[in-house]
Amino acid sequence: MRVISTQVSLVFLILMLFSSFSAAEDYYVDITNKTGYTITEVYVSPEDSADWEEDVLGSSVLRHHKARRVNLTGYSSPSFDIRLVDEDGDTYTFWKVDVSRDDLVVTIDDID
C-alpha cells in the first residue's frame, strides 16, 4: 500500500512541476504610432506589477506612422500596462491591454 501511495505522490509532483512550466507563455503586441510625434520610450509591464519594466525601445525610436512589435516572453497572463513617451515628454498610458486579442494604435487623443 505504501508503494502505491509513493507512486501517486510522485505522479502528482511531476504533474505540478509541468503545470508550473506551462503557465508561462509568450505574447507580443504590435504598437503603431499615429501621434504625429516620435515615440522615444515604450514601457510594458504585467498589469499586476507596481513598477514599469525597462524601456523596450532601448536606443531606437518609433517614428510617426511606423509600427513596432514588442515580444513578451515568459508571462502567465496576456494583460499588460503600456506607457509610451514622445519626443516632447508627453505620455500615453494604456491599462490592462489584453495583448492576446488587441494590438495598440496610439493617437494624439490618447495623451495622458
C-alpha positions in Angstrom: 0.0 0.0 0.0 2.9 2.3 0.8 4.4 1.8 -2.7 1.2 2.9 -4.4 1.0 6.0 -2.1 4.6 6.9 -3.0 3.8 6.4 -6.7 0.7 8.6 -6.5 2.7 11.3 -4.8 5.4 11.1 -7.4 2.9 11.4 -10.2 1.3 14.4 -8.5 4.6 16.1 -8.0 5.5 15.6 -11.7 2.2 17.0 -12.8 2.6 20.0 -10.6 6.1 20.6 -12.0 4.9 20.5 -15.6 1.8 22.7 -14.9 4.0 25.4 -13.5 6.2 25.4 -16.6 3.2 25.5 -18.9 1.8 28.6 -17.1 4.4 30.8 -18.7 3.6 31.8 -22.2 4.9 34.1 -24.9 2.9 37.0 -26.2 3.5 40.1 -28.4 1.9 43.4 -29.1 2.2 45.5 -32.3 2.3 49.2 -31.5 1.5 51.7 -34.2 2.4 55.3 -33.7 -0.2 57.8 -35.1 0.5 60.6 -32.7 2.3 62.9 -35.1 5.4 62.7 -32.8 8.3 60.4 -32.5 7.9 57.9 -29.6 11.2 57.7 -27.7 10.3 55.3 -24.9 8.0 52.3 -24.5 7.4 50.5 -21.2 5.4 47.3 -21.0 4.7 45.7 -17.6 2.4 43.0 -16.4 -0.8 44.6 -15.2 -0.2 43.4 -11.6 3.3 45.0 -11.5 3.8 48.0 -9.3 6.7 49.3 -11.4 7.4 49.9 -15.1 9.9 47.5 -16.7 12.8 48.8 -18.8 12.3 50.8 -22.0 11.8 48.2 -24.7 12.9 50.6 -27.5 16.4 51.0 -26.0 18.3 53.4 -28.2 15.7 53.1 -31.0 12.7 55.3 -31.6 9.2 54.7 -33.1 8.5 57.4 -35.7 5.1 58.6 -36.7 3.2 56.2 -39.0 5.5 53.3 -38.0 4.8 50.2 -36.1 6.9 48.0 -33.8 6.3 44.5 -32.5 7.2 44.0 -28.8 7.8 40.4 -27.8 6.7 39.4 -24.3 8.1 36.1 -23.2 7.5 34.0 -20.1 4.4 35.7 -18.7 1.5 33.9 -17.1 -1.2 36.5 -18.3 -1.7 38.4 -21.5 -2.8 41.5 -19.7 -0.2 44.3 -19.7 0.0 48.0 -18.9 1.8 50.0 -21.6 3.2 53.5 -21.4 4.8 55.4 -24.3 6.7 58.7 -24.1 7.1 61.0 -27.0 9.9 63.4 -28.0 8.2 66.3 -26.0 8.0 64.1 -22.9 4.2 63.6 -23.2 2.9 60.2 -22.0 0.3 57.8 -23.4 -0.7 55.2 -20.9 -2.9 52.1 -21.6 -4.1 49.9 -18.7 -4.9 46.2 -18.8 -4.3 45.7 -22.5 -5.0 42.1 -23.4 -2.3 41.5 -26.0 -3.7 38.1 -26.9 -6.6 40.0 -28.5 -5.5 43.6 -29.1 -2.7 45.5 -30.7 -2.2 49.2 -30.0 -2.7 52.1 -32.3 -1.6 55.3 -30.4 -3.1 58.6 -31.5 -2.7 62.2 -30.1 -6.2 61.7 -28.5 -4.6 59.1 -26.2 -2.3 61.6 -24.5 -2.4 61.5 -20.6 
